[in-house]
Amino acid sequence: QVQLVESGGGLVQAGGSLRLSCAASGRAYSGYYMTWFRRAPGKEREFVASFRWTTGSTYCADSVKGRFTLSRDNAKNTVYLQMNSLKPEDTAVYYCAADKGMRAPVPYSDIGYDYWGQGTQVTVSS
């Protein structure tokens, strides 16, 4: 069993930055991806960015390309989402997700993830 714990959310002004962390505990992570999603008030959950664990490849939604980047700390089993040039429309609860490594999740979607964090609130004021 893997537990995911997100942290780093908060309130920031437009143009500012935040770094979210997703730490996988329980055992060394061996899945395909660790991925960030977000859900804004009144909207569906949407894909933000994904880190392919074995290769280090990253994938970002068009809405965050050039502003958000992913990195990893292997020793800490942690993926970081660095968010720069934040906009009010980035306001959402951000969730981290991971899979068991049995089957790769569907790219750019929330299909196929086995573990979810509790979410961390990001609020960007204008």
N, C-alpha and C positions, 0 to 999 in steps of 0.2 A: 504494500500500500504506500502511495506517495501523498504527502500533504503539501499543498502549495500555500505559501503565505506571501501576500503582496504588501508592499509598504511604499511610502514616498509620496502619496497623494497630498493635496492641500489646495490652498487658495493662492492664485497668482494673477498678476495683471497681464493683460494682453501684451504679447511680445516677450514675456518672461519664459523661464525654463523650469522644468521639474525633471527629476529622475525617479522612475518607478523601479522597484526591485521585485522579483519573483523568486523566492527561495523554495526549492524542492527538498523536503526532508523525508526521512523514513529509510531511504536507501539511495545509493547512487543512481542518478537518473539515467535511463537507458532507452527512452522512447525516441520517436522520430523528431518531434517538434516541441518547442515551448512557444506558446503563442499568446499574444495580447488581443483582447477584444474590448469593446466598450459599448455601454448602453446609455444613451442620452435620454432625458425625460421625454416620455411619450413616443420613443422611437424603438425600433428593433435593435437587437444586439448586432454589432457589426465588427468585422475583421479590422484589426489595426496593423499588426506586424507579427512576423513569425520567424523563429530561429530554428534552423535545422541542426539538431544536436550533433550529428555525426560529421557533418561537413563544415559547419560554421556559416553556411549560406543564410542570408536574410532576405525577407520579402516584406514589402510594405504596401499598404493601400495607397492608391493614388492621392487621396486626400491628405496624407501625411508625408509623402515622399519629399525629401529635401529638408524636412524639419525634424523628423523622428529617426533615431538610429537605435540599433540593438547591439548589445555586447554580452559577453558571458564570462563568468568566473567559474572555471571548472572545479576548483578546490572547494568552492562554496555551493556548488550545484545551483547557481543563481544566474538568472538572465536579467539584464537591465534594459529599460526603455528610456532612453534620453530624449526628452521632448523639448525642443527649442521653438522659438517664434510662435508661442502658443496663441491660439485664437479663441474667442468666446465659444465658437462652435465645437471646440475640443472638450467642452464641459461634458462630463459623463462619469459614470462609475466604470472603472477599468478593471478587467478581470484577466487573470492569467489562467491558461489551460495547458494540459499536458496529456500525453497518451501513454498507453502501456507498452508500446513497442511491438504490438502484435500485428497491427495494420496501420499504415500511414493515414492520417486524417486527410479529408478532402481539402486541397489547397484553397486558401482564401475563404473558407467557410468554417462553421462551428461543428461540422459533422465529423465524428470519429474521435472526439476527445473523451478521456476517461476521468480526468481529474480537473477540478476547478477550484480556484481560490475564492475567498470571501468577497473580494472586490475592494478597491480603494477609490475614494472620491477625488476627482480633479475638477476644480472650479476655476474658470478663467474669466476675470472681470474685464469689462470694456473700459 
